[in-house]
Amino acid sequence: MNTATPPWADVVTAVLVVAGGLAALIGSFGLLRGKTFFQRVHPPSLVATGATWGLTLATAIQSSVVTARPYVHAFLIPVFIALTAPITTVLLTRAALFRARRRGATDVPPPPGGPPPPTPQ
Amino acid sequence: MSPLLTWALLFAVGCLTLATIFALVRLMVGPRAEDRVLAFDCLYVNSMLIIVTLGLLYRSSSYFEAALLIALFGFVSSSAMAKFLLRGEIIE
C-alpha cells in the first residue's frame, strides 16, 4: 500500500505530532512534580490544549491529503475538550478549596465574609 | 508513509505512554482525593491522544469515534467526581 503523500505534508505532520507528544509529556511531568494541589492544577491544561490541538491538526492535514478532501470532523475532539476542560478544572478547584477550609488549613484564603465553616467531627 | 512520519508517530506514542505513566503515578500517590481526580482527568486525555495517534499511524478512521467517546465519558465521570467532592459528602 503506497499512498504517495507530498513531502511537505509529511514534514508538517511530523512536526505537529512531535510537538503534541512533547506537550503531553511536559504537562504530565508538571502534574507529577507540583508541590501543592493548586500548583498541580495548572500543567494538565497544556495536555488539553497543546497536545490535543497538535495531534488533531496533524490528523486533519494527513487525512485531508490522503483522501484529497477536507477532513474537518477531526476538530470535534479539541472543540469538545476546550469546552469541557475548564468546567472540570473549576469544579475541582472549588472542591479542593472547600475541603481545605473544612479541614482547617491555613494556607488557603478565608471565605469572603462570614465565619469559617466548622470543622467536621 | 515516509520513514520520517513513522518515526515521529512512534516518538509521539512513546511520549504519550510516558505521560500516561506519570499521570498513573500521581493517581496512586496523590495525597488527597482531589489529586486523584485531577490525575484521572489527565490520564483519560492522554489515553485519548494515544488512540488518535494510533489512528494516524494505522490510517484507520474508526479510531476517531473511540477517541470521541472516551472524551465524552471521561468528562462526565471526572465532573461527577468533582461535584461529589464539592458537596462534602465524603466520609472522612
Backbone of each chain as ProteinMPNN parsed JSONL, in Angstrom:
{"seq_chain_A": "MNTATPPWADVVTAVLVVAGGLAALIGSFGLLRGKTFFQRVHPPSLVATGATWGLTLATAIQSSVVTARPYVHAFLIPVFIALTAPITTVLLTRAALFRARRRGATDVPPPPGGPPPPTPQ", "coords_chain_A": {"N_chain_A": [[0.858, -1.176, 0.0], [0.931, 1.874, -1.119], [0.489, 4.917, -0.635], [1.089, 7.852, -2.017], [2.054, 10.569, -0.427], [2.573, 14.115, -0.461], [5.841, 15.531, 0.231], [5.892, 17.845, 1.869], [3.584, 17.666, 3.384], [4.08, 15.436, 4.968], [6.247, 16.381, 6.453], [5.165, 18.586, 7.853], [3.166, 17.283, 9.308], [4.74, 15.555, 10.859], [6.185, 17.385, 12.43], [4.086, 18.585, 13.887], [3.085, 16.366, 15.254], [5.258, 15.563, 16.842], [5.56, 17.864, 18.414], [3.088, 17.858, 19.746], [3.255, 15.457, 21.224], [5.437, 16.049, 22.904], [4.35, 18.202, 24.318], [2.318, 16.913, 25.753], [3.893, 15.266, 27.336], [5.366, 17.12, 28.869], [3.301, 18.442, 30.229], [2.198, 16.344, 31.78], [4.393, 15.69, 33.302], [4.654, 17.989, 34.809], [2.322, 17.736, 36.291], [3.064, 15.602, 37.863], [5.107, 16.695, 39.349], [4.443, 19.058, 40.779], [4.112, 20.849, 43.921], [1.995, 21.55, 45.697], [-1.625, 21.107, 45.652], [-2.789, 23.208, 44.254], [-0.751, 24.063, 42.673], [-0.499, 21.887, 41.049], [-2.761, 21.904, 39.501], [-2.437, 23.448, 37.243], [-0.55, 22.405, 35.097], [-1.872, 20.188, 33.587], [-3.554, 21.492, 31.786], [-1.996, 22.116, 29.663], [-1.801, 19.687, 28.372], [-4.441, 19.453, 27.581], [-4.735, 21.523, 25.768], [-2.348, 22.15, 24.056], [-1.272, 19.571, 23.291], [-3.59, 18.231, 22.4], [-4.547, 19.912, 20.322], [-2.326, 19.912, 18.603], [-2.033, 17.174, 17.8], [-4.525, 16.759, 16.656], [-4.582, 18.608, 14.557], [-2.537, 17.491, 13.038], [-3.719, 15.03, 12.352], [-5.888, 15.999, 10.823], [-4.587, 17.308, 8.678], [-3.084, 15.21, 7.503], [-5.1, 13.323, 6.855], [-6.673, 14.847, 5.138], [-4.918, 15.224, 3.006], [-4.449, 12.613, 2.169], [-7.009, 11.586, 1.463], [-7.792, 13.527, -0.261], [-9.764, 15.403, 0.194], [-11.4, 17.864, 2.276], [-11.001, 17.219, 5.714], [-12.795, 17.673, 8.237], [-14.142, 16.883, 10.522], [-12.479, 15.916, 12.444], [-11.916, 17.953, 14.139], [-13.814, 17.967, 16.076], [-12.997, 16.793, 18.445], [-10.902, 18.485, 19.771], [-12.459, 20.805, 20.082], [-14.501, 19.922, 21.733], [-13.004, 19.138, 23.988], [-11.942, 21.629, 24.655], [-14.237, 22.902, 25.436], [-15.01, 21.461, 27.701], [-12.875, 21.04, 29.501], [-12.265, 23.407, 31.108], [-14.548, 23.445, 32.767], [-14.35, 21.128, 34.35], [-11.939, 21.744, 35.646], [-12.554, 24.073, 37.115], [-14.626, 23.156, 38.799], [-13.222, 21.207, 40.237], [-11.234, 22.706, 41.478], [-12.738, 24.382, 43.114], [-13.849, 22.439, 44.764], [-11.53, 21.504, 45.999], [-10.7, 23.786, 47.393], [-12.884, 24.144, 49.118], [-12.736, 21.782, 50.625], [-10.259, 22.132, 51.792], [-10.752, 24.328, 53.439], [-12.673, 23.241, 55.15], [-11.058, 21.415, 56.392], [-9.538, 22.999, 57.897], [-7.226, 24.207, 56.999], [-4.476, 26.475, 56.836], [-3.231, 27.698, 54.742], [-4.827, 28.573, 52.716], [-6.978, 31.073, 51.26], [-9.339, 32.805, 53.372], [-12.948, 32.358, 53.502], [-14.974, 34.717, 51.702], [-16.331, 36.985, 53.732], [-18.342, 36.338, 56.584], [-18.157, 33.737, 59.081], [-15.59, 31.189, 59.26], [-16.316, 27.886, 58.038], [-17.425, 25.264, 60.22], [-15.234, 22.782, 61.577], [-15.52, 19.409, 60.68], [-16.625, 16.87, 62.874]], "CA_chain_A": [[0.0, 0.0, 0.0], [1.816, 3.014, -1.25], [-0.22, 6.159, -0.916], [2.141, 8.852, -2.105], [1.719, 11.884, 0.085], [3.66, 15.054, -0.742], [6.784, 15.612, 1.366], [5.606, 18.923, 2.823], [2.544, 17.21, 4.32], [4.714, 14.564, 5.949], [7.088, 17.17, 7.362], [4.296, 19.363, 8.752], [2.525, 16.346, 10.226], [5.729, 15.061, 11.82], [6.476, 18.454, 13.395], [2.934, 18.751, 14.78], [2.95, 15.188, 16.111], [6.319, 15.604, 17.849], [5.244, 18.952, 19.347], [1.983, 17.412, 20.589], [3.744, 14.457, 22.176], [6.258, 16.716, 23.921], [3.464, 18.992, 25.18], [1.669, 15.99, 26.688], [4.896, 14.793, 28.294], [5.696, 18.211, 29.794], [2.144, 18.669, 31.088], [2.051, 15.283, 32.767], [5.506, 15.78, 34.244], [4.301, 19.048, 35.747], [1.332, 17.162, 37.213], [3.776, 14.737, 38.81], [6.149, 17.41, 40.064], [3.979, 20.175, 41.598], [4.207, 20.571, 45.348], [0.664, 21.578, 46.296], [-2.667, 20.813, 44.66], [-3.061, 24.371, 43.406], [0.283, 24.094, 41.63], [-0.678, 20.761, 40.138], [-3.921, 22.091, 38.626], [-2.1, 24.161, 36.012], [0.077, 21.753, 33.938], [-2.678, 19.375, 32.664], [-4.203, 22.266, 30.721], [-1.119, 22.017, 28.486], [-2.224, 18.478, 27.657], [-5.762, 19.654, 26.987], [-4.696, 22.471, 24.652], [-1.252, 21.974, 23.105], [-1.174, 18.221, 22.744], [-4.802, 17.879, 21.658], [-4.609, 20.656, 19.061], [-1.26, 19.463, 17.7], [-2.327, 15.872, 17.21], [-5.712, 16.848, 15.803], [-4.183, 19.273, 13.307], [-1.787, 16.505, 12.26], [-4.696, 14.095, 11.775], [-6.674, 16.677, 9.794], [-3.751, 17.548, 7.492], [-2.728, 13.955, 6.842], [-6.281, 12.703, 6.255], [-7.098, 15.666, 4.004], [-4.019, 14.985, 1.877], [-4.603, 11.235, 1.682], [-8.295, 11.38, 0.811], [-7.979, 14.623, -1.214], [-10.943, 16.22, 0.509], [-11.212, 18.382, 3.631], [-11.395, 16.313, 6.792], [-12.985, 18.664, 9.282], [-14.785, 16.448, 11.765], [-11.477, 15.647, 13.484], [-11.88, 19.079, 15.073], [-14.801, 17.792, 17.138], [-12.343, 16.429, 19.703], [-10.371, 19.626, 20.525], [-13.521, 21.739, 20.462], [-15.175, 19.348, 22.899], [-12.09, 19.232, 25.132], [-11.835, 23.04, 25.039], [-15.455, 23.293, 26.147], [-15.247, 20.734, 28.943], [-11.754, 21.039, 30.456], [-12.397, 24.438, 32.152], [-15.612, 23.111, 33.725], [-13.782, 20.185, 35.303], [-10.914, 22.396, 36.46], [-13.174, 24.992, 38.078], [-15.317, 22.346, 39.807], [-12.247, 20.522, 41.074], [-10.546, 23.686, 42.318], [-13.66, 24.794, 44.179], [-13.949, 21.335, 45.713], [-10.302, 21.453, 46.79], [-10.721, 24.924, 48.32], [-13.909, 23.831, 50.115], [-12.239, 20.737, 51.518], [-9.148, 22.679, 52.59], [-11.332, 25.145, 54.512], [-13.288, 22.333, 56.12], [-10.003, 20.726, 57.118], [-8.882, 23.962, 58.757], [-5.899, 24.552, 56.5], [-4.191, 27.893, 56.988], [-2.564, 28.245, 53.564], [-5.805, 28.953, 51.702], [-7.659, 32.297, 51.685], [-10.592, 32.566, 54.08], [-14.124, 32.647, 52.683], [-15.294, 36.145, 51.704], [-17.46, 37.311, 54.584], [-18.884, 35.249, 57.359], [-17.168, 32.944, 59.802], [-15.188, 29.978, 58.549], [-17.203, 26.748, 58.334], [-16.902, 24.454, 61.323], [-14.542, 21.549, 61.192], [-16.414, 18.257, 60.953], [-16.168, 15.856, 63.838]], "C_chain_A": [[0.892, 1.222, 0.0], [1.009, 4.235, -1.653], [0.8, 7.282, -0.882], [1.611, 10.189, -1.6], [2.869, 12.827, -0.229], [4.561, 15.229, 0.467], [6.444, 16.713, 2.358], [4.546, 18.482, 3.832], [3.142, 16.3, 5.38], [5.536, 15.357, 6.945], [6.232, 17.947, 8.353], [3.633, 18.445, 9.77], [3.507, 15.843, 11.277], [6.049, 16.116, 12.864], [5.331, 18.612, 14.388], [2.813, 17.585, 15.75], [4.011, 15.198, 17.207], [6.038, 16.696, 18.872], [4.104, 18.54, 20.278], [2.421, 16.397, 21.623], [4.577, 15.091, 23.269], [5.4, 17.562, 24.857], [2.764, 18.093, 26.191], [2.655, 15.519, 27.748], [5.206, 15.869, 29.322], [4.533, 18.463, 30.75], [1.997, 17.599, 32.15], [3.201, 15.28, 33.754], [5.265, 16.891, 35.262], [3.256, 18.581, 36.744], [2.017, 16.31, 38.27], [4.627, 15.55, 39.76], [5.668, 18.518, 40.981], [3.922, 19.83, 43.072], [2.849, 20.57, 46.026], [-0.374, 21.3, 45.21], [-2.878, 21.983, 43.72], [-1.921, 24.651, 42.441], [0.059, 22.999, 40.616], [-1.864, 20.94, 39.21], [-3.483, 22.622, 37.258], [-1.551, 23.29, 34.877], [-0.831, 20.891, 33.068], [-3.432, 20.176, 31.606], [-3.311, 22.331, 29.481], [-1.444, 20.762, 27.67], [-3.53, 18.733, 26.913], [-5.737, 20.641, 25.826], [-3.615, 22.114, 23.631], [-1.214, 20.613, 22.459], [-2.394, 17.873, 21.9], [-4.871, 18.613, 20.327], [-3.535, 20.201, 18.092], [-1.597, 18.15, 17.019], [-3.552, 15.931, 16.309], [-5.408, 17.561, 14.493], [-3.402, 18.314, 12.418], [-2.722, 15.514, 11.596], [-5.47, 14.741, 10.632], [-5.846, 16.885, 8.531], [-3.484, 16.247, 6.751], [-3.949, 13.315, 6.167], [-6.789, 13.514, 5.079], [-6.222, 15.414, 2.795], [-4.238, 13.593, 1.298], [-5.905, 11.073, 0.91], [-8.641, 12.488, -0.167], [-9.319, 15.333, -1.039], [-10.788, 16.719, 1.94], [-11.803, 17.47, 4.69], [-11.577, 17.165, 8.028], [-13.545, 18.072, 10.564], [-13.787, 15.916, 12.78], [-11.449, 16.761, 14.517], [-12.969, 19.011, 16.125], [-14.117, 17.541, 18.476], [-11.755, 17.656, 20.411], [-11.425, 20.646, 20.896], [-14.248, 21.225, 21.705], [-14.292, 19.441, 24.142], [-11.978, 20.683, 25.601], [-13.088, 23.516, 25.753], [-15.53, 22.674, 27.531], [-14.107, 20.821, 29.95], [-11.862, 22.174, 31.481], [-13.479, 24.126, 33.179], [-15.067, 22.168, 34.788], [-12.781, 20.863, 36.223], [-11.539, 23.302, 37.512], [-13.898, 24.21, 39.169], [-14.327, 21.718, 40.778], [-11.526, 21.493, 41.992], [-11.457, 24.179, 43.44], [-13.825, 23.694, 45.214], [-12.712, 21.267, 46.603], [-10.263, 22.584, 47.81], [-11.708, 24.671, 49.454], [-13.386, 22.817, 51.13], [-11.076, 21.231, 52.364], [-9.682, 23.55, 53.707], [-11.996, 24.283, 55.575], [-12.248, 21.665, 56.989], [-9.305, 21.67, 58.09], [-7.494, 24.329, 58.305], [-5.709, 26.054, 56.565], [-3.564, 28.498, 55.744], [-3.537, 28.525, 52.431], [-6.492, 30.226, 52.178], [-8.97, 31.983, 52.385], [-11.779, 32.869, 53.184], [-14.492, 34.124, 52.77], [-16.534, 36.426, 52.535], [-17.979, 36.107, 55.339], [-17.791, 34.459, 58.057], [-16.749, 31.735, 58.973], [-16.088, 28.811, 58.923], [-16.585, 25.883, 59.414], [-16.204, 23.205, 60.811], [-15.403, 20.36, 61.561], [-15.791, 17.338, 61.997], [-17.252, 14.814, 63.991]], "O_chain_A": [[1.524, 1.552, 1.003], [0.862, 4.549, -2.834], [1.318, 7.619, 0.183], [0.818, 10.851, -2.27], [4.023, 12.4, -0.264], [4.109, 15.094, 1.603], [6.673, 16.555, 3.557], [4.597, 18.873, 4.998], [2.768, 16.372, 6.551], [5.534, 15.056, 8.138], [6.526, 17.972, 9.548], [3.545, 18.779, 10.951], [3.155, 15.716, 12.449], [6.174, 15.801, 14.048], [5.562, 18.756, 15.589], [2.481, 17.774, 16.921], [3.719, 14.884, 18.361], [6.25, 16.492, 20.068], [4.146, 18.838, 21.472], [2.002, 16.468, 22.779], [4.451, 14.722, 24.436], [5.681, 17.638, 26.053], [2.626, 18.462, 27.357], [2.3, 15.387, 28.919], [5.302, 15.577, 30.515], [4.745, 18.673, 31.944], [1.702, 17.91, 33.304], [3.022, 14.912, 34.915], [5.623, 16.758, 36.432], [3.288, 18.975, 37.91], [1.606, 16.295, 39.43], [4.848, 15.12, 40.892], [6.402, 18.905, 41.89], [3.712, 18.675, 43.442], [2.566, 19.694, 46.843], [-0.059, 21.262, 44.021], [-3.118, 21.79, 42.528], [-2.1, 25.402, 41.482], [0.391, 23.162, 39.442], [-1.982, 20.211, 38.225], [-4.084, 22.288, 36.237], [-2.044, 23.416, 33.756], [-0.592, 20.846, 31.861], [-3.903, 19.601, 30.624], [-3.798, 22.572, 28.376], [-1.372, 20.771, 26.442], [-3.711, 18.297, 25.776], [-6.628, 20.606, 24.977], [-3.923, 21.812, 22.478], [-1.134, 20.496, 21.236], [-2.266, 17.296, 20.821], [-5.214, 18.013, 19.309], [-3.785, 20.107, 16.89], [-1.463, 18.023, 15.802], [-3.611, 15.225, 15.302], [-5.913, 17.172, 13.439], [-3.572, 18.311, 11.199], [-2.554, 15.185, 10.422], [-5.687, 14.117, 9.594], [-6.343, 16.664, 7.426], [-3.632, 16.175, 5.531], [-3.85, 12.823, 5.043], [-7.29, 12.941, 4.112], [-6.718, 15.39, 1.669], [-4.216, 13.411, 0.081], [-5.915, 10.49, -0.175], [-9.669, 12.415, -0.84], [-9.923, 15.801, -2.005], [-10.115, 16.074, 2.744], [-12.941, 17.014, 4.584], [-10.632, 17.365, 8.79], [-13.436, 18.703, 11.615], [-14.184, 15.503, 13.869], [-11.01, 16.548, 15.647], [-13.054, 19.89, 16.983], [-14.582, 18.007, 19.516], [-12.08, 17.866, 21.58], [-11.303, 21.299, 21.933], [-14.569, 21.993, 22.611], [-14.772, 19.783, 25.224], [-11.924, 20.944, 26.803], [-13.025, 24.425, 26.581], [-16.06, 23.296, 28.451], [-14.347, 20.688, 31.15], [-11.573, 21.931, 32.652], [-13.347, 24.501, 34.344], [-15.287, 22.375, 35.982], [-12.761, 20.605, 37.427], [-11.112, 23.304, 38.667], [-13.799, 24.561, 40.345], [-14.557, 21.697, 41.987], [-11.233, 21.165, 43.142], [-11.013, 24.372, 44.571], [-13.931, 23.974, 46.408], [-12.813, 21.009, 47.802], [-9.849, 22.383, 48.952], [-11.409, 24.95, 50.615], [-13.57, 22.976, 52.337], [-10.914, 20.813, 53.51], [-9.141, 23.532, 54.812], [-11.889, 24.569, 56.768], [-12.491, 21.377, 58.161], [-8.582, 21.234, 58.986], [-6.66, 24.722, 59.12], [-6.654, 26.819, 56.375], [-3.379, 29.714, 55.693], [-3.112, 28.699, 51.289], [-6.587, 30.448, 53.385], [-9.643, 31.011, 52.041], [-11.625, 33.577, 52.189], [-14.329, 34.726, 53.831], [-17.654, 36.145, 52.108], [-18.048, 35.0, 54.805], [-16.627, 34.514, 57.659], [-17.482, 31.309, 58.08], [-16.58, 28.766, 60.051], [-15.362, 25.78, 59.513], [-16.541, 22.657, 59.762], [-15.961, 20.319, 62.657], [-14.589, 17.075, 61.987], [-17.089, 13.861, 64.753]]}, "seq_chain_B": "MSPLLTWALLFAVGCLTLATIFALVRLMVGPRAEDRVLAFDCLYVNSMLIIVTLGLLYRSSSYFEAALLIALFGFVSSSAMAKFLLRGEIIE", "coords_chain_B": {"N_chain_B": [[3.697, 5.706, 3.641], [6.076, 7.963, 4.83], [9.389, 7.3, 6.196], [10.149, 9.268, 8.022], [7.713, 10.29, 9.051], [6.704, 7.986, 10.198], [8.577, 7.455, 12.255], [8.251, 9.802, 13.726], [5.629, 9.469, 14.613], [5.923, 7.171, 16.177], [7.612, 8.171, 18.122], [5.895, 10.057, 19.293], [3.946, 8.354, 20.332], [5.482, 7.042, 22.245], [6.125, 9.224, 23.955], [3.538, 9.904, 24.836], [2.837, 7.588, 26.155], [4.67, 7.618, 28.28], [3.747, 9.944, 29.502], [1.226, 9.079, 30.307], [2.007, 7.206, 32.184], [3.159, 8.884, 34.087], [0.866, 10.287, 34.934], [-0.49, 8.149, 36.024], [1.148, 7.457, 38.159], [0.793, 9.727, 39.74], [-1.888, 9.368, 40.238], [-1.785, 7.182, 41.933], [-0.128, 7.957, 44.111], [-1.226, 10.301, 44.965], [-1.934, 12.632, 47.477], [-4.476, 13.425, 48.367], [-8.055, 13.245, 47.725], [-8.845, 14.986, 45.679], [-6.499, 15.279, 44.242], [-6.298, 12.803, 43.078], [-8.537, 12.751, 41.415], [-7.856, 14.782, 39.651], [-5.565, 13.651, 38.486], [-6.753, 11.491, 37.227], [-8.26, 12.841, 35.341], [-6.249, 13.922, 33.722], [-5.179, 11.535, 32.87], [-7.139, 10.271, 31.252], [-7.28, 12.016, 29.097], [-4.717, 11.749, 28.041], [-4.782, 9.04, 27.265], [-6.755, 9.138, 25.316], [-5.407, 10.687, 23.441], [-3.38, 8.938, 22.725], [-4.886, 7.065, 21.322], [-5.785, 8.625, 19.179], [-3.321, 9.109, 17.925], [-2.581, 6.506, 17.22], [-4.58, 5.967, 15.371], [-3.743, 7.677, 13.369], [-1.355, 6.462, 12.749], [-2.034, 3.899, 11.837], [-3.679, 4.51, 9.761], [-6.498, 4.434, 9.913], [-9.896, 5.253, 10.145], [-11.641, 4.578, 12.101], [-10.721, 4.804, 14.63], [-11.251, 7.296, 15.47], [-13.889, 7.674, 16.412], [-13.811, 6.18, 18.734], [-12.01, 7.692, 20.237], [-13.485, 10.045, 20.527], [-15.655, 9.125, 22.04], [-14.316, 8.394, 24.383], [-13.455, 10.901, 25.261], [-15.938, 12.08, 25.802], [-17.147, 10.411, 27.843], [-15.161, 10.505, 29.746], [-15.176, 13.201, 30.518], [-17.739, 13.337, 31.67], [-17.507, 11.531, 33.841], [-15.345, 12.569, 35.364], [-16.232, 15.139, 36.003], [-18.455, 14.46, 37.487], [-17.272, 13.232, 39.692], [-15.861, 15.42, 40.732], [-17.977, 17.078, 41.421], [-19.121, 15.54, 43.39], [-17.13, 15.647, 45.329], [-17.359, 18.328, 45.916], [-19.78, 18.615, 47.187], [-19.233, 17.697, 49.684], [-19.768, 15.239, 50.876], [-18.177, 13.196, 51.541], [-17.132, 10.601, 53.582], [-14.95, 11.006, 56.136]], "CA_chain_B": [[4.063, 6.664, 4.68], [7.527, 8.129, 4.832], [10.007, 6.896, 7.474], [10.135, 10.408, 8.956], [6.424, 10.356, 9.737], [6.564, 6.796, 11.046], [9.362, 7.634, 13.473], [7.633, 10.861, 14.52], [4.45, 8.917, 15.284], [6.36, 6.275, 17.246], [8.112, 9.04, 19.2], [4.747, 10.638, 19.991], [3.311, 7.303, 21.142], [6.33, 6.851, 23.419], [5.931, 10.369, 24.849], [2.218, 9.846, 25.451], [2.845, 6.486, 27.116], [5.364, 8.103, 29.464], [2.851, 10.9, 30.153], [0.192, 8.287, 30.98], [2.615, 6.596, 33.373], [3.269, 9.96, 35.077], [-0.459, 10.53, 35.5], [-0.846, 6.976, 36.83], [1.885, 7.572, 39.417], [0.104, 10.733, 40.549], [-3.159, 8.762, 40.664], [-1.562, 6.255, 43.038], [0.481, 8.559, 45.288], [-1.865, 11.582, 45.272], [-2.256, 12.555, 48.906], [-5.886, 13.635, 48.679], [-8.985, 12.754, 46.704], [-8.877, 15.875, 44.514], [-5.33, 14.977, 43.428], [-6.569, 11.6, 42.279], [-9.484, 13.107, 40.347], [-7.09, 15.556, 38.665], [-4.712, 12.717, 37.765], [-7.616, 10.723, 36.326], [-8.62, 13.729, 34.241], [-5.091, 13.965, 32.819], [-4.959, 10.179, 32.349], [-8.01, 9.923, 30.125], [-6.912, 12.82, 27.923], [-3.538, 11.119, 27.441], [-5.18, 7.799, 26.593], [-7.46, 9.53, 24.092], [-4.424, 11.14, 22.455], [-2.72, 7.732, 22.2], [-5.776, 6.452, 20.329], [-5.73, 9.493, 17.991], [-2.038, 8.885, 17.26], [-2.613, 5.187, 16.583], [-5.404, 6.099, 14.183], [-2.908, 8.284, 12.331], [-0.299, 5.512, 12.381], [-2.593, 2.771, 11.094], [-4.516, 5.048, 8.684], [-7.857, 3.937, 10.041], [-10.737, 6.331, 10.654], [-12.549, 4.113, 13.142], [-10.186, 5.177, 15.933], [-11.733, 8.632, 15.816], [-15.106, 7.577, 17.217], [-13.418, 5.702, 20.059], [-11.423, 8.825, 20.955], [-14.56, 10.977, 20.872], [-16.425, 8.537, 23.145], [-13.514, 8.475, 25.61], [-13.513, 12.291, 25.71], [-17.272, 12.326, 26.355], [-17.377, 9.727, 29.113], [-14.189, 10.991, 30.721], [-15.675, 14.461, 31.084], [-18.887, 13.077, 32.542], [-17.106, 10.892, 35.095], [-14.498, 13.403, 36.215], [-17.023, 16.23, 36.574], [-19.309, 13.886, 38.528], [-16.463, 13.053, 40.899], [-15.571, 16.743, 41.297], [-19.21, 17.54, 42.05], [-19.283, 14.754, 44.615], [-16.226, 16.211, 46.328], [-17.801, 19.677, 46.264], [-20.897, 18.538, 48.119], [-18.725, 17.4, 51.013], [-20.423, 14.071, 51.456], [-17.203, 12.126, 51.728], [-16.926, 10.227, 54.986], [-13.507, 11.062, 56.329]], "C_chain_B": [[5.579, 6.743, 4.773], [8.104, 7.7, 6.183], [10.031, 8.014, 8.501], [8.849, 10.435, 9.763], [6.227, 9.154, 10.647], [7.337, 6.956, 12.344], [8.784, 8.737, 14.341], [6.425, 10.321, 15.277], [4.856, 7.967, 16.407], [6.915, 7.069, 18.431], [6.955, 9.625, 20.004], [4.047, 9.589, 20.837], [4.137, 7.025, 22.39], [6.161, 7.965, 24.434], [4.594, 10.264, 25.573], [2.129, 8.69, 26.442], [3.535, 6.898, 28.41], [4.487, 9.092, 30.238], [1.736, 10.165, 30.89], [0.742, 7.647, 32.25], [2.779, 7.653, 34.471], [1.924, 10.214, 35.75], [-0.884, 9.369, 36.395], [-0.119, 6.996, 38.166], [1.216, 8.593, 40.324], [-1.24, 10.194, 41.05], [-2.945, 7.861, 41.869], [-1.008, 6.95, 44.259], [-0.223, 9.837, 45.721], [-2.35, 11.62, 46.701], [-3.741, 12.698, 49.198], [-6.751, 13.211, 47.499], [-8.968, 13.651, 45.475], [-7.636, 15.697, 43.634], [-5.587, 13.77, 42.53], [-7.543, 11.897, 41.143], [-8.765, 13.886, 39.246], [-6.192, 14.637, 37.829], [-5.533, 11.858, 36.816], [-8.016, 11.558, 35.109], [-7.486, 13.811, 33.217], [-4.888, 12.608, 32.135], [-5.867, 9.877, 31.165], [-7.716, 10.781, 28.906], [-5.687, 12.215, 27.233], [-3.9, 9.84, 26.692], [-5.909, 8.096, 25.288], [-6.475, 9.992, 23.027], [-3.616, 9.974, 21.909], [-3.579, 7.111, 21.112], [-5.786, 7.28, 19.045], [-4.442, 9.243, 17.201], [-1.997, 7.522, 16.582], [-3.495, 5.194, 15.345], [-4.655, 6.738, 13.04], [-1.859, 7.295, 11.838], [-0.839, 4.384, 11.51], [-3.51, 3.206, 9.961], [-5.93, 4.491, 8.719], [-8.707, 5.037, 10.664], [-11.653, 5.875, 11.768], [-11.982, 4.37, 14.534], [-10.779, 6.494, 16.411], [-12.958, 8.57, 16.721], [-14.779, 7.099, 18.625], [-12.832, 6.851, 20.873], [-12.505, 9.808, 21.394], [-15.386, 10.447, 22.041], [-15.644, 8.607, 24.449], [-13.53, 9.893, 26.154], [-14.849, 12.581, 26.394], [-17.439, 11.695, 27.729], [-16.369, 10.147, 30.17], [-14.626, 12.297, 31.338], [-16.809, 14.211, 32.044], [-18.429, 12.511, 33.876], [-16.272, 11.826, 35.958], [-15.284, 14.583, 36.773], [-17.984, 15.698, 37.629], [-18.532, 13.685, 39.812], [-16.132, 14.388, 41.548], [-16.793, 17.301, 41.998], [-19.454, 16.804, 43.368], [-18.362, 15.265, 45.717], [-16.71, 17.576, 46.803], [-18.96, 19.646, 47.242], [-20.45, 18.213, 49.528], [-19.381, 16.206, 51.665], [-19.477, 12.894, 51.606], [-17.069, 11.841, 53.215], [-15.427, 10.152, 55.23], [-13.122, 10.438, 57.657]], "O_chain_B": [[6.272, 5.725, 4.793], [7.406, 7.729, 7.196], [9.946, 7.763, 9.703], [8.868, 10.58, 10.985], [5.658, 9.274, 11.732], [6.826, 6.633, 13.416], [8.816, 8.633, 15.567], [6.213, 10.665, 16.44], [4.224, 7.945, 17.464], [6.718, 6.698, 19.588], [7.01, 9.689, 21.232], [3.597, 9.889, 21.943], [3.585, 6.8, 23.467], [6.062, 7.706, 25.633], [4.516, 10.505, 26.778], [1.431, 8.789, 27.451], [3.063, 6.581, 29.502], [4.477, 9.089, 31.469], [1.34, 10.577, 31.981], [0.048, 7.552, 33.262], [2.565, 7.363, 35.648], [1.843, 10.34, 36.972], [-1.559, 9.573, 37.404], [-0.682, 6.607, 39.189], [1.08, 8.369, 41.527], [-1.676, 10.526, 42.153], [-3.813, 7.773, 42.737], [-1.375, 6.578, 45.374], [0.14, 10.412, 46.747], [-3.102, 10.739, 47.116], [-4.224, 12.144, 50.186], [-6.252, 12.866, 46.428], [-9.064, 13.16, 44.351], [-7.695, 15.932, 42.427], [-5.151, 13.726, 41.379], [-7.401, 11.366, 40.042], [-9.024, 13.683, 38.06], [-6.07, 14.817, 36.618], [-5.073, 11.527, 35.723], [-8.098, 11.047, 33.992], [-7.72, 13.775, 32.009], [-4.481, 12.54, 30.975], [-5.422, 9.291, 30.178], [-7.887, 10.315, 27.779], [-5.618, 12.168, 26.005], [-3.379, 9.588, 25.605], [-5.718, 7.408, 24.285], [-6.674, 9.725, 21.842], [-3.204, 10.004, 20.749], [-3.057, 6.676, 20.086], [-5.795, 6.723, 17.947], [-4.46, 9.174, 15.972], [-1.442, 7.389, 15.491], [-3.198, 4.504, 14.37], [-4.881, 6.404, 11.877], [-1.513, 7.286, 10.657], [-0.184, 3.96, 10.557], [-4.067, 2.357, 9.265], [-6.49, 4.121, 7.686], [-8.275, 5.684, 11.617], [-12.378, 6.692, 12.335], [-12.686, 4.177, 15.525], [-10.806, 6.775, 17.609], [-13.057, 9.327, 17.687], [-15.388, 7.548, 19.596], [-13.118, 6.977, 22.064], [-12.451, 10.342, 22.502], [-15.776, 11.208, 22.927], [-16.226, 8.85, 25.506], [-13.608, 10.089, 27.366], [-14.893, 13.24, 27.433], [-17.832, 12.373, 28.678], [-16.682, 10.146, 31.36], [-14.472, 12.498, 32.543], [-16.849, 14.802, 33.123], [-18.895, 12.948, 34.929], [-16.47, 11.873, 37.172], [-15.037, 14.998, 37.905], [-18.303, 16.413, 38.578], [-19.051, 13.932, 40.9], [-16.12, 14.493, 42.774], [-16.675, 17.927, 43.051], [-19.936, 17.391, 44.338], [-18.745, 15.315, 46.886], [-16.498, 17.944, 47.959], [-19.107, 20.564, 48.049], [-21.203, 18.428, 50.478], [-19.532, 16.17, 52.886], [-19.901, 11.75, 51.775], [-16.91, 12.764, 54.014], [-14.723, 9.349, 54.618], [-11.94, 10.392, 57.998]]}, "name": "protein", "num_of_chains": 2, "seq": "MNTATPPWADVVTAVLVVAGGLAALIGSFGLLRGKTFFQRVHPPSLVATGATWGLTLATAIQSSVVTARPYVHAFLIPVFIALTAPITTVLLTRAALFRARRRGATDVPPPPGGPPPPTPQMSPLLTWALLFAVGCLTLATIFALVRLMVGPRAEDRVLAFDCLYVNSMLIIVTLGLLYRSSSYFEAALLIALFGFVSSSAMAKFLLRGEIIE"}
